[in-house]
Each structure stands twice: as structure tokens, then as C-alpha cells.
Amino acid sequence: MAHSEALDPDSDLFQPELLPVDFDDEAFAEYVAEYGWGDPDA
């Protein structure tokens, strides 16, 4: 992603313009409740 193109095709930016991310905290909590945090020795 470090070399992504800007959202504006006429832009000369070398930094990617990333869209905001909405995390589903409830889904993450359900996953952790069901599967745990994984094997810490892996």
C-alpha cells in the first residue's frame, strides 16, 4: 500500500490517500469470545 495511487487521478502525490476504516468491534468481540486470542507459542 505504500505505493498506492492517489484517489485524484490528476494528483502528483506519492503518499496514498487511504479511506477511513470502520471496525466492527462487536464482531471482533464475538470472535475472541468464541476462539480466544490464539496460541501464544505459535
mmCIF entry with sequence, helices, sheets and N, C-alpha, C, O atoms, coordinates in Angstrom:
data_MODEL
# 
_entry.id   MODEL 
# 
_entity.id                         1 
_entity.type                       polymer 
_entity.pdbx_number_of_molecules   1 
# 
_entity_poly.entity_id                      1 
_entity_poly.type                           'polypeptide(L)' 
_entity_poly.nstd_linkage                   no 
_entity_poly.nstd_monomer                   no 
_entity_poly.pdbx_seq_one_letter_code       MAHSEALDPDSDLFQPELLPVDFDDEAFAEYVAEYGWGDPDA 
_entity_poly.pdbx_seq_one_letter_code_can   MAHSEALDPDSDLFQPELLPVDFDDEAFAEYVAEYGWGDPDA 
_entity_poly.pdbx_strand_id                 A 
# 
loop_
_entity_poly_seq.entity_id 
_entity_poly_seq.num 
_entity_poly_seq.mon_id 
_entity_poly_seq.hetero 
1 1  MET n 
1 2  ALA n 
1 3  HIS n 
1 4  SER n 
1 5  GLU n 
1 6  ALA n 
1 7  LEU n 
1 8  ASP n 
1 9  PRO n 
1 10 ASP n 
1 11 SER n 
1 12 ASP n 
1 13 LEU n 
1 14 PHE n 
1 15 GLN n 
1 16 PRO n 
1 17 GLU n 
1 18 LEU n 
1 19 LEU n 
1 20 PRO n 
1 21 VAL n 
1 22 ASP n 
1 23 PHE n 
1 24 ASP n 
1 25 ASP n 
1 26 GLU n 
1 27 ALA n 
1 28 PHE n 
1 29 ALA n 
1 30 GLU n 
1 31 TYR n 
1 32 VAL n 
1 33 ALA n 
1 34 GLU n 
1 35 TYR n 
1 36 GLY n 
1 37 TRP n 
1 38 GLY n 
1 39 ASP n 
1 40 PRO n 
1 41 ASP n 
1 42 ALA n 
# 
_struct_asym.id          A 
_struct_asym.entity_id   1 
# 
_struct_conf.conf_type_id            HELX_P 
_struct_conf.id                      HELX_P1 
_struct_conf.pdbx_PDB_helix_id       AA1 
_struct_conf.beg_label_comp_id       ASP 
_struct_conf.beg_label_asym_id       A 
_struct_conf.beg_label_seq_id        25 
_struct_conf.pdbx_beg_PDB_ins_code   ? 
_struct_conf.end_label_comp_id       TYR 
_struct_conf.end_label_asym_id       A 
_struct_conf.end_label_seq_id        35 
_struct_conf.pdbx_end_PDB_ins_code   ? 
_struct_conf.beg_auth_comp_id        ASP 
_struct_conf.beg_auth_asym_id        A 
_struct_conf.beg_auth_seq_id         25 
_struct_conf.end_auth_comp_id        TYR 
_struct_conf.end_auth_asym_id        A 
_struct_conf.end_auth_seq_id         35 
_struct_conf.pdbx_PDB_helix_class    1 
_struct_conf.details                 ? 
_struct_conf.pdbx_PDB_helix_length   11 
# 
_struct_conf_type.id          HELX_P 
_struct_conf_type.criteria    ? 
_struct_conf_type.reference   ? 
# 
loop_
_atom_site.group_PDB 
_atom_site.id 
_atom_site.type_symbol 
_atom_site.label_atom_id 
_atom_site.label_alt_id 
_atom_site.label_comp_id 
_atom_site.label_asym_id 
_atom_site.label_entity_id 
_atom_site.label_seq_id 
_atom_site.pdbx_PDB_ins_code 
_atom_site.Cartn_x 
_atom_site.Cartn_y 
_atom_site.Cartn_z 
_atom_site.occupancy 
_atom_site.B_iso_or_equiv 
_atom_site.pdbx_formal_charge 
_atom_site.auth_seq_id 
_atom_site.auth_comp_id 
_atom_site.auth_asym_id 
_atom_site.auth_atom_id 
_atom_site.pdbx_PDB_model_num 
ATOM 1   N N  . MET A 1 1  ? 0.816   -1.192  0.000   1.00 0.00 ? 1  MET A N  1 
ATOM 2   C CA . MET A 1 1  ? 0.000   0.000   0.000   1.00 0.00 ? 1  MET A CA 1 
ATOM 3   C C  . MET A 1 1  ? 0.865   1.264   0.000   1.00 0.00 ? 1  MET A C  1 
ATOM 4   O O  . MET A 1 1  ? 0.357   2.355   -0.260  1.00 0.00 ? 1  MET A O  1 
ATOM 5   N N  . ALA A 1 2  ? 2.115   1.135   0.278   1.00 0.00 ? 2  ALA A N  1 
ATOM 6   C CA . ALA A 1 2  ? 2.969   2.317   0.347   1.00 0.00 ? 2  ALA A CA 1 
ATOM 7   C C  . ALA A 1 2  ? 3.093   3.009   -1.003  1.00 0.00 ? 2  ALA A C  1 
ATOM 8   O O  . ALA A 1 2  ? 3.421   4.194   -1.060  1.00 0.00 ? 2  ALA A O  1 
ATOM 9   N N  . HIS A 1 3  ? 2.840   2.299   -2.071  1.00 0.00 ? 3  HIS A N  1 
ATOM 10  C CA . HIS A 1 3  ? 2.978   2.882   -3.404  1.00 0.00 ? 3  HIS A CA 1 
ATOM 11  C C  . HIS A 1 3  ? 1.640   3.004   -4.116  1.00 0.00 ? 3  HIS A C  1 
ATOM 12  O O  . HIS A 1 3  ? 1.583   2.991   -5.346  1.00 0.00 ? 3  HIS A O  1 
ATOM 13  N N  . SER A 1 4  ? 0.564   3.124   -3.347  1.00 0.00 ? 4  SER A N  1 
ATOM 14  C CA . SER A 1 4  ? -0.759  3.265   -3.945  1.00 0.00 ? 4  SER A CA 1 
ATOM 15  C C  . SER A 1 4  ? -0.884  4.609   -4.644  1.00 0.00 ? 4  SER A C  1 
ATOM 16  O O  . SER A 1 4  ? -0.184  5.568   -4.321  1.00 0.00 ? 4  SER A O  1 
ATOM 17  N N  . GLU A 1 5  ? -1.774  4.651   -5.588  1.00 0.00 ? 5  GLU A N  1 
ATOM 18  C CA . GLU A 1 5  ? -2.034  5.902   -6.283  1.00 0.00 ? 5  GLU A CA 1 
ATOM 19  C C  . GLU A 1 5  ? -3.040  6.723   -5.494  1.00 0.00 ? 5  GLU A C  1 
ATOM 20  O O  . GLU A 1 5  ? -3.844  6.174   -4.741  1.00 0.00 ? 5  GLU A O  1 
ATOM 21  N N  . ALA A 1 6  ? -2.995  8.012   -5.663  1.00 0.00 ? 6  ALA A N  1 
ATOM 22  C CA . ALA A 1 6  ? -3.936  8.909   -5.009  1.00 0.00 ? 6  ALA A CA 1 
ATOM 23  C C  . ALA A 1 6  ? -5.330  8.711   -5.601  1.00 0.00 ? 6  ALA A C  1 
ATOM 24  O O  . ALA A 1 6  ? -5.473  8.204   -6.713  1.00 0.00 ? 6  ALA A O  1 
ATOM 25  N N  . LEU A 1 7  ? -6.334  9.105   -4.864  1.00 0.00 ? 7  LEU A N  1 
ATOM 26  C CA . LEU A 1 7  ? -7.706  8.986   -5.341  1.00 0.00 ? 7  LEU A CA 1 
ATOM 27  C C  . LEU A 1 7  ? -7.963  9.916   -6.525  1.00 0.00 ? 7  LEU A C  1 
ATOM 28  O O  . LEU A 1 7  ? -8.742  9.585   -7.419  1.00 0.00 ? 7  LEU A O  1 
ATOM 29  N N  . ASP A 1 8  ? -7.321  11.059  -6.532  1.00 0.00 ? 8  ASP A N  1 
ATOM 30  C CA . ASP A 1 8  ? -7.455  12.031  -7.617  1.00 0.00 ? 8  ASP A CA 1 
ATOM 31  C C  . ASP A 1 8  ? -6.465  11.653  -8.729  1.00 0.00 ? 8  ASP A C  1 
ATOM 32  O O  . ASP A 1 8  ? -5.255  11.700  -8.504  1.00 0.00 ? 8  ASP A O  1 
ATOM 33  N N  . PRO A 1 9  ? -6.948  11.283  -9.913  1.00 0.00 ? 9  PRO A N  1 
ATOM 34  C CA . PRO A 1 9  ? -6.036  10.831  -10.974 1.00 0.00 ? 9  PRO A CA 1 
ATOM 35  C C  . PRO A 1 9  ? -5.069  11.911  -11.454 1.00 0.00 ? 9  PRO A C  1 
ATOM 36  O O  . PRO A 1 9  ? -4.032  11.585  -12.031 1.00 0.00 ? 9  PRO A O  1 
ATOM 37  N N  . ASP A 1 10 ? -5.381  13.184  -11.230 1.00 0.00 ? 10 ASP A N  1 
ATOM 38  C CA . ASP A 1 10 ? -4.507  14.271  -11.667 1.00 0.00 ? 10 ASP A CA 1 
ATOM 39  C C  . ASP A 1 10 ? -3.512  14.684  -10.592 1.00 0.00 ? 10 ASP A C  1 
ATOM 40  O O  . ASP A 1 10 ? -2.708  15.589  -10.811 1.00 0.00 ? 10 ASP A O  1 
ATOM 41  N N  . SER A 1 11 ? -3.555  14.038  -9.444  1.00 0.00 ? 11 SER A N  1 
ATOM 42  C CA . SER A 1 11 ? -2.683  14.382  -8.334  1.00 0.00 ? 11 SER A CA 1 
ATOM 43  C C  . SER A 1 11 ? -1.292  13.809  -8.558  1.00 0.00 ? 11 SER A C  1 
ATOM 44  O O  . SER A 1 11 ? -1.141  12.733  -9.135  1.00 0.00 ? 11 SER A O  1 
ATOM 45  N N  . ASP A 1 12 ? -0.273  14.537  -8.098  1.00 0.00 ? 12 ASP A N  1 
ATOM 46  C CA . ASP A 1 12 ? 1.109   14.060  -8.181  1.00 0.00 ? 12 ASP A CA 1 
ATOM 47  C C  . ASP A 1 12 ? 1.630   13.643  -6.808  1.00 0.00 ? 12 ASP A C  1 
ATOM 48  O O  . ASP A 1 12 ? 2.839   13.656  -6.578  1.00 0.00 ? 12 ASP A O  1 
ATOM 49  N N  . LEU A 1 13 ? 0.744   13.278  -5.905  1.00 0.00 ? 13 LEU A N  1 
ATOM 50  C CA . LEU A 1 13 ? 1.156   12.869  -4.564  1.00 0.00 ? 13 LEU A CA 1 
ATOM 51  C C  . LEU A 1 13 ? 1.779   11.477  -4.603  1.00 0.00 ? 13 LEU A C  1 
ATOM 52  O O  . LEU A 1 13 ? 1.346   10.609  -5.361  1.00 0.00 ? 13 LEU A O  1 
ATOM 53  N N  . PHE A 1 14 ? 2.793   11.280  -3.781  1.00 0.00 ? 14 PHE A N  1 
ATOM 54  C CA . PHE A 1 14 ? 3.409   9.971   -3.659  1.00 0.00 ? 14 PHE A CA 1 
ATOM 55  C C  . PHE A 1 14 ? 2.956   9.253   -2.398  1.00 0.00 ? 14 PHE A C  1 
ATOM 56  O O  . PHE A 1 14 ? 3.395   8.134   -2.134  1.00 0.00 ? 14 PHE A O  1 
ATOM 57  N N  . GLN A 1 15 ? 2.083   9.879   -1.617  1.00 0.00 ? 15 GLN A N  1 
ATOM 58  C CA . GLN A 1 15 ? 1.535   9.262   -0.417  1.00 0.00 ? 15 GLN A CA 1 
ATOM 59  C C  . GLN A 1 15 ? 0.122   8.791   -0.738  1.00 0.00 ? 15 GLN A C  1 
ATOM 60  O O  . GLN A 1 15 ? -0.649  9.524   -1.357  1.00 0.00 ? 15 GLN A O  1 
ATOM 61  N N  . PRO A 1 16 ? -0.224  7.578   -0.323  1.00 0.00 ? 16 PRO A N  1 
ATOM 62  C CA . PRO A 1 16 ? -1.574  7.081   -0.630  1.00 0.00 ? 16 PRO A CA 1 
ATOM 63  C C  . PRO A 1 16 ? -2.639  7.834   0.159   1.00 0.00 ? 16 PRO A C  1 
ATOM 64  O O  . PRO A 1 16 ? -2.415  8.221   1.306   1.00 0.00 ? 16 PRO A O  1 
ATOM 65  N N  . GLU A 1 17 ? -3.777  8.034   -0.450  1.00 0.00 ? 17 GLU A N  1 
ATOM 66  C CA . GLU A 1 17 ? -4.923  8.620   0.229   1.00 0.00 ? 17 GLU A CA 1 
ATOM 67  C C  . GLU A 1 17 ? -5.817  7.463   0.661   1.00 0.00 ? 17 GLU A C  1 
ATOM 68  O O  . GLU A 1 17 ? -6.578  6.921   -0.141  1.00 0.00 ? 17 GLU A O  1 
ATOM 69  N N  . LEU A 1 18 ? -5.720  7.093   1.928   1.00 0.00 ? 18 LEU A N  1 
ATOM 70  C CA . LEU A 1 18 ? -6.459  5.948   2.420   1.00 0.00 ? 18 LEU A CA 1 
ATOM 71  C C  . LEU A 1 18 ? -7.829  6.378   2.924   1.00 0.00 ? 18 LEU A C  1 
ATOM 72  O O  . LEU A 1 18 ? -7.980  7.443   3.522   1.00 0.00 ? 18 LEU A O  1 
ATOM 73  N N  . LEU A 1 19 ? -8.806  5.548   2.678   1.00 0.00 ? 19 LEU A N  1 
ATOM 74  C CA . LEU A 1 19 ? -10.153 5.820   3.160   1.00 0.00 ? 19 LEU A CA 1 
ATOM 75  C C  . LEU A 1 19 ? -10.263 5.426   4.619   1.00 0.00 ? 19 LEU A C  1 
ATOM 76  O O  . LEU A 1 19 ? -9.552  4.524   5.063   1.00 0.00 ? 19 LEU A O  1 
ATOM 77  N N  . PRO A 1 20 ? -11.135 6.076   5.380   1.00 0.00 ? 20 PRO A N  1 
ATOM 78  C CA . PRO A 1 20 ? -11.312 5.703   6.778   1.00 0.00 ? 20 PRO A CA 1 
ATOM 79  C C  . PRO A 1 20 ? -11.884 4.288   6.891   1.00 0.00 ? 20 PRO A C  1 
ATOM 80  O O  . PRO A 1 20 ? -12.619 3.829   6.018   1.00 0.00 ? 20 PRO A O  1 
ATOM 81  N N  . VAL A 1 21 ? -11.536 3.618   7.968   1.00 0.00 ? 21 VAL A N  1 
ATOM 82  C CA . VAL A 1 21 ? -11.965 2.241   8.183   1.00 0.00 ? 21 VAL A CA 1 
ATOM 83  C C  . VAL A 1 21 ? -12.888 2.193   9.395   1.00 0.00 ? 21 VAL A C  1 
ATOM 84  O O  . VAL A 1 21 ? -12.580 2.760   10.444  1.00 0.00 ? 21 VAL A O  1 
ATOM 85  N N  . ASP A 1 22 ? -14.012 1.517   9.244   1.00 0.00 ? 22 ASP A N  1 
ATOM 86  C CA . ASP A 1 22 ? -14.922 1.296   10.360  1.00 0.00 ? 22 ASP A CA 1 
ATOM 87  C C  . ASP A 1 22 ? -14.766 -0.146  10.802  1.00 0.00 ? 22 ASP A C  1 
ATOM 88  O O  . ASP A 1 22 ? -15.100 -1.069  10.060  1.00 0.00 ? 22 ASP A O  1 
ATOM 89  N N  . PHE A 1 23 ? -14.253 -0.344  12.024  1.00 0.00 ? 23 PHE A N  1 
ATOM 90  C CA . PHE A 1 23 ? -14.093 -1.680  12.557  1.00 0.00 ? 23 PHE A CA 1 
ATOM 91  C C  . PHE A 1 23 ? -15.382 -2.111  13.231  1.00 0.00 ? 23 PHE A C  1 
ATOM 92  O O  . PHE A 1 23 ? -16.048 -1.307  13.884  1.00 0.00 ? 23 PHE A O  1 
ATOM 93  N N  . ASP A 1 24 ? -15.729 -3.371  13.073  1.00 0.00 ? 24 ASP A N  1 
ATOM 94  C CA . ASP A 1 24 ? -16.910 -3.941  13.711  1.00 0.00 ? 24 ASP A CA 1 
ATOM 95  C C  . ASP A 1 24 ? -16.476 -4.520  15.057  1.00 0.00 ? 24 ASP A C  1 
ATOM 96  O O  . ASP A 1 24 ? -16.173 -5.709  15.162  1.00 0.00 ? 24 ASP A O  1 
ATOM 97  N N  . ASP A 1 25 ? -16.449 -3.666  16.086  1.00 0.00 ? 25 ASP A N  1 
ATOM 98  C CA . ASP A 1 25 ? -15.972 -4.080  17.401  1.00 0.00 ? 25 ASP A CA 1 
ATOM 99  C C  . ASP A 1 25 ? -16.787 -5.236  17.970  1.00 0.00 ? 25 ASP A C  1 
ATOM 100 O O  . ASP A 1 25 ? -16.239 -6.106  18.647  1.00 0.00 ? 25 ASP A O  1 
ATOM 101 N N  . GLU A 1 26 ? -18.070 -5.251  17.706  1.00 0.00 ? 26 GLU A N  1 
ATOM 102 C CA . GLU A 1 26 ? -18.925 -6.329  18.208  1.00 0.00 ? 26 GLU A CA 1 
ATOM 103 C C  . GLU A 1 26 ? -18.529 -7.668  17.580  1.00 0.00 ? 26 GLU A C  1 
ATOM 104 O O  . GLU A 1 26 ? -18.482 -8.688  18.269  1.00 0.00 ? 26 GLU A O  1 
ATOM 105 N N  . ALA A 1 27 ? -18.250 -7.666  16.291  1.00 0.00 ? 27 ALA A N  1 
ATOM 106 C CA . ALA A 1 27 ? -17.844 -8.899  15.617  1.00 0.00 ? 27 ALA A CA 1 
ATOM 107 C C  . ALA A 1 27 ? -16.488 -9.381  16.135  1.00 0.00 ? 27 ALA A C  1 
ATOM 108 O O  . ALA A 1 27 ? -16.291 -10.582 16.315  1.00 0.00 ? 27 ALA A O  1 
ATOM 109 N N  . PHE A 1 28 ? -15.551 -8.458  16.376  1.00 0.00 ? 28 PHE A N  1 
ATOM 110 C CA . PHE A 1 28 ? -14.261 -8.834  16.941  1.00 0.00 ? 28 PHE A CA 1 
ATOM 111 C C  . PHE A 1 28 ? -14.443 -9.445  18.328  1.00 0.00 ? 28 PHE A C  1 
ATOM 112 O O  . PHE A 1 28 ? -13.815 -10.455 18.647  1.00 0.00 ? 28 PHE A O  1 
ATOM 113 N N  . ALA A 1 29 ? -15.292 -8.845  19.150  1.00 0.00 ? 29 ALA A N  1 
ATOM 114 C CA . ALA A 1 29 ? -15.539 -9.356  20.499  1.00 0.00 ? 29 ALA A CA 1 
ATOM 115 C C  . ALA A 1 29 ? -16.157 -10.755 20.445  1.00 0.00 ? 29 ALA A C  1 
ATOM 116 O O  . ALA A 1 29 ? -15.789 -11.624 21.236  1.00 0.00 ? 29 ALA A O  1 
ATOM 117 N N  . GLU A 1 30 ? -17.085 -10.976 19.526  1.00 0.00 ? 30 GLU A N  1 
ATOM 118 C CA . GLU A 1 30 ? -17.694 -12.299 19.382  1.00 0.00 ? 30 GLU A CA 1 
ATOM 119 C C  . GLU A 1 30 ? -16.651 -13.332 18.945  1.00 0.00 ? 30 GLU A C  1 
ATOM 120 O O  . GLU A 1 30 ? -16.651 -14.459 19.441  1.00 0.00 ? 30 GLU A O  1 
ATOM 121 N N  . TYR A 1 31 ? -15.779 -12.960 18.037  1.00 0.00 ? 31 TYR A N  1 
ATOM 122 C CA . TYR A 1 31 ? -14.740 -13.881 17.564  1.00 0.00 ? 31 TYR A CA 1 
ATOM 123 C C  . TYR A 1 31 ? -13.805 -14.262 18.707  1.00 0.00 ? 31 TYR A C  1 
ATOM 124 O O  . TYR A 1 31 ? -13.504 -15.440 18.903  1.00 0.00 ? 31 TYR A O  1 
ATOM 125 N N  . VAL A 1 32 ? -13.347 -13.267 19.458  1.00 0.00 ? 32 VAL A N  1 
ATOM 126 C CA . VAL A 1 32 ? -12.428 -13.532 20.559  1.00 0.00 ? 32 VAL A CA 1 
ATOM 127 C C  . VAL A 1 32 ? -13.116 -14.373 21.634  1.00 0.00 ? 32 VAL A C  1 
ATOM 128 O O  . VAL A 1 32 ? -12.484 -15.248 22.227  1.00 0.00 ? 32 VAL A O  1 
ATOM 129 N N  . ALA A 1 33 ? -14.387 -14.124 21.891  1.00 0.00 ? 33 ALA A N  1 
ATOM 130 C CA . ALA A 1 33 ? -15.121 -14.910 22.879  1.00 0.00 ? 33 ALA A CA 1 
ATOM 131 C C  . ALA A 1 33 ? -15.221 -16.372 22.437  1.00 0.00 ? 33 ALA A C  1 
ATOM 132 O O  . ALA A 1 33 ? -15.164 -17.279 23.268  1.00 0.00 ? 33 ALA A O  1 
ATOM 133 N N  . GLU A 1 34 ? -15.369 -16.597 21.147  1.00 0.00 ? 34 GLU A N  1 
ATOM 134 C CA . GLU A 1 34 ? -15.533 -17.956 20.640  1.00 0.00 ? 34 GLU A CA 1 
ATOM 135 C C  . GLU A 1 34 ? -14.200 -18.684 20.443  1.00 0.00 ? 34 GLU A C  1 
ATOM 136 O O  . GLU A 1 34 ? -14.073 -19.858 20.790  1.00 0.00 ? 34 GLU A O  1 
ATOM 137 N N  . TYR A 1 35 ? -13.203 -17.979 19.880  1.00 0.00 ? 35 TYR A N  1 
ATOM 138 C CA . TYR A 1 35 ? -11.946 -18.628 19.508  1.00 0.00 ? 35 TYR A CA 1 
ATOM 139 C C  . TYR A 1 35 ? -10.758 -18.238 20.377  1.00 0.00 ? 35 TYR A C  1 
ATOM 140 O O  . TYR A 1 35 ? -9.713  -18.882 20.294  1.00 0.00 ? 35 TYR A O  1 
ATOM 141 N N  . GLY A 1 36 ? -10.880 -17.222 21.197  1.00 0.00 ? 36 GLY A N  1 
ATOM 142 C CA . GLY A 1 36 ? -9.772  -16.784 22.027  1.00 0.00 ? 36 GLY A CA 1 
ATOM 143 C C  . GLY A 1 36 ? -8.758  -15.981 21.222  1.00 0.00 ? 36 GLY A C  1 
ATOM 144 O O  . GLY A 1 36 ? -9.032  -15.567 20.096  1.00 0.00 ? 36 GLY A O  1 
ATOM 145 N N  . TRP A 1 37 ? -7.579  -15.764 21.816  1.00 0.00 ? 37 TRP A N  1 
ATOM 146 C CA . TRP A 1 37 ? -6.544  -14.952 21.190  1.00 0.00 ? 37 TRP A CA 1 
ATOM 147 C C  . TRP A 1 37 ? -5.570  -15.790 20.384  1.00 0.00 ? 37 TRP A C  1 
ATOM 148 O O  . TRP A 1 37 ? -4.630  -15.237 19.813  1.00 0.00 ? 37 TRP A O  1 
ATOM 149 N N  . GLY A 1 38 ? -5.753  -17.081 20.316  1.00 0.00 ? 38 GLY A N  1 
ATOM 150 C CA . GLY A 1 38 ? -4.843  -17.927 19.550  1.00 0.00 ? 38 GLY A CA 1 
ATOM 151 C C  . GLY A 1 38 ? -3.752  -18.493 20.449  1.00 0.00 ? 38 GLY A C  1 
ATOM 152 O O  . GLY A 1 38 ? -3.722  -18.234 21.652  1.00 0.00 ? 38 GLY A O  1 
ATOM 153 N N  . ASP A 1 39 ? -2.867  -19.261 19.851  1.00 0.00 ? 39 ASP A N  1 
ATOM 154 C CA . ASP A 1 39 ? -1.787  -19.914 20.570  1.00 0.00 ? 39 ASP A CA 1 
ATOM 155 C C  . ASP A 1 39 ? -0.618  -18.945 20.707  1.00 0.00 ? 39 ASP A C  1 
ATOM 156 O O  . ASP A 1 39 ? -0.022  -18.566 19.698  1.00 0.00 ? 39 ASP A O  1 
ATOM 157 N N  . PRO A 1 40 ? -0.270  -18.532 21.929  1.00 0.00 ? 40 PRO A N  1 
ATOM 158 C CA . PRO A 1 40 ? 0.828   -17.574 22.089  1.00 0.00 ? 40 PRO A CA 1 
ATOM 159 C C  . PRO A 1 40 ? 2.190   -18.160 21.741  1.00 0.00 ? 40 PRO A C  1 
ATOM 160 O O  . PRO A 1 40 ? 3.147   -17.412 21.540  1.00 0.00 ? 40 PRO A O  1 
ATOM 161 N N  . ASP A 1 41 ? 2.294   -19.492 21.665  1.00 0.00 ? 41 ASP A N  1 
ATOM 162 C CA . ASP A 1 41 ? 3.577   -20.135 21.322  1.00 0.00 ? 41 ASP A CA 1 
ATOM 163 C C  . ASP A 1 41 ? 3.732   -20.387 19.837  1.00 0.00 ? 41 ASP A C  1 
ATOM 164 O O  . ASP A 1 41 ? 4.750   -20.925 19.401  1.00 0.00 ? 41 ASP A O  1 
ATOM 165 N N  . ALA A 1 42 ? 2.730   -20.005 19.052  1.00 0.00 ? 42 ALA A N  1 
ATOM 166 C CA . ALA A 1 42 ? 2.781   -20.260 17.602  1.00 0.00 ? 42 ALA A CA 1 
ATOM 167 C C  . ALA A 1 42 ? 3.663   -19.265 16.895  1.00 0.00 ? 42 ALA A C  1 
ATOM 168 O O  . ALA A 1 42 ? 3.818   -19.334 15.676  1.00 0.00 ? 42 ALA A O  1 
# 
